[in-house]
Amino acid sequence: MRPLFYFWWLALFAFPLKAQEITWQTDANATIQQSLQTGKPILMFFTGSDWCGWCIKLQKEVFTTDAFKQWVADKYLLLELDFPKRKKLDPNQAAQNNHLQQIFQVRGYPTVFLVQPDQKENNINLQPLARTGYVAGGPEKWIESVEKFLKSN
């Protein structure tokens, strides 16, 4: 009986549970509407996915990790705003990304904004909650830096 108990105990703790999968949206209007309905803030990731080394590093070191996936899973909606050089975007998506880049005055990549959409009458405002970029040290350091910024506001 004991060997069976130890097997289950080992299986439970030796193989951590996989974090749930996350989905990066690319349609800002749909994401904003979903945010207004759910009350969840939006994490907007301005990236040069096929040329920006720091963007690729942020993706690899933070956004693909289980720690990040668990952190965002039920709290945030994810919106990727890409500015690729080798890949051609749909003209509507490129226009949307450029428009948001101008609104948020993004001058470098990667840039990450946490925003809370607010609707008053027919106007929707995106209230910035936090702004960051690449933070060295993996997902824990990146999450810690965002949460510190959120607490200071």
Helices and strands as residue ranges (DSSP letters): H 2-14, E 24-25, H 28-38, E 42-47, H 53-58, I 59-63, H 66-72, E 77-82, H 91-103, E 111-120, E 123-132, H 138-152
